[in-house]
Amino acid sequence: MKWDVFRPREKTRRDPVMEAIERQAKVIEKTAPANYHLERERYYYNYKIMPLYRKPLLSFLEALSKRERLKQDSATLAKEIFLTLKDFYDPKGRTEMEEILNDPGFSRKFKMVYVYFYGADAPVIRDIVGSSGQ
């Protein structure tokens, strides 16, 4: 048996979405509250290892990285964060909007996004989306 132990290793291709997620995470970490770093890593950044969640996570992180819009146009930013969070937690799109609006667990997750990423209180979901569900 002959093993070629001195041959150069094949380079593994990096996933461009994974690299974009890491870039967005670095952008967010520059301005996000430092005391919630472990929560962000545990509840959000950790999903980058699962291929199904990569693209929804990337769009969610892109929405969160627009911190300057928090003061300028907070209602539009909140709606964008809400919709990308919905897509992140429901990547196959099986849940109806009305179910999400009535789900107290999703409401808690939305509030915690604002705490973990901005250190602020979240707006009320019904005020953002409206009672019609879009």
N, C-alpha and C positions, 0 to 999 in steps of 0.2 A: 504494500500500500504506500502510495507516495502522496505526501501532503505538501502543498506549496504554501508554507507559512510566511515566506518573505515577499509574497506578491502584495501589491498595494490594494487596500480595501476599496471596494466599490463605494462611490459616493451615493448616499441616499438622497433622493430628491425631497426637498422641503415643500410642504404644502403652502401655496401662496396665501390661502385663507388663514392658516395657522400663523404665518408671519405677520399678516395684517392684524390679527387679534392681539399678538404680542406688542405690536407698535401702538395700537389703541390703548392697551392696558398701561403702557408706559406714559402715554399722554395723560390718561386719567389719573394715574398715581402722582403726577406732579402737583395736582390741585386738590385731590380728594383728601378727606380727613385721615390722618395717619393712624389714629386709634382704631379704625375699622378695616385696616388692611387685611387681616386674617379672615374677616367675614367676606370681603370681596373675593378673596382667593378661594375660599371654601364654597361659597354659594354661586359664584358666577364664572370666574376665570377657569375653574376646574373643568367646566364643561367643554373646554377646547379639545380634550382628548377623545370626545365622542363625535364621530363624523356627522351624525344627524344634526347636532346642535351647533356646528361651526358657523354656518352662514347666518342663522338667526342671532347667534351670539355676536358676530361681527357687526351686524346692523344695529343691535342693541347697544353695543359699546360705542359705535359711531354716534348714535343719538345722545348718549351720555357725555361724550367728549365735547359737546357744544355748550360748554359751561357759560360762555358769555351771553348766550340767549336766555339764561336763567333770569337775568334781571331785565333784559330788553323785551323779550316776547315769551314770558313764562307759560302762558296758556297753550301756545302752539308747541312749545317744547314738551310740556307735560303730556299733551295728546300724542306726540310722536313717541315719547318714552312709553306711554301706556300701550300703544299699538305694537311697538317692537318687543315690549315685555310679554305681551300676549302671544306674539309669534314665537318668542323664545321658549316659553313654557308649553306651547302647543304647536310644535314644529310641523305636525301633519295637518293642522287646521281643522280639527274635528269638533272643536268646542264652539258653540254659538256665542255671539257677543252678549246676549242677554244672560246666559249662564255665567259668564265671566263677571258681568256687572253685579250679579247677585251673590257671587262667591266671596265669603269673608276671608278666605285664605289668600285669594289673589289680591284683595284689597290690602291685606297686611303686607304682602310681598311688595306691592307698589309703594307703600309707605316706607318700607325698609330700604328700598332702592334710594329714595331721597336721603334717608339718614346715612346710609353707607357711602354714597357717592358725593353728596353735597353737604351733609351735616345740617340739613334743613327739614322742615316739616313739608309733607306732601300735600298737594291740593286734593280736594274731594273728587273721587273718580266720576261721580254722576255730573258734577259741574263741568268736567273736562269733556266727556264724551257726549253728554246730553242724555236725557231720559229715553230718547228713541233708540239709542244703541249705535249711533253714527249718523 
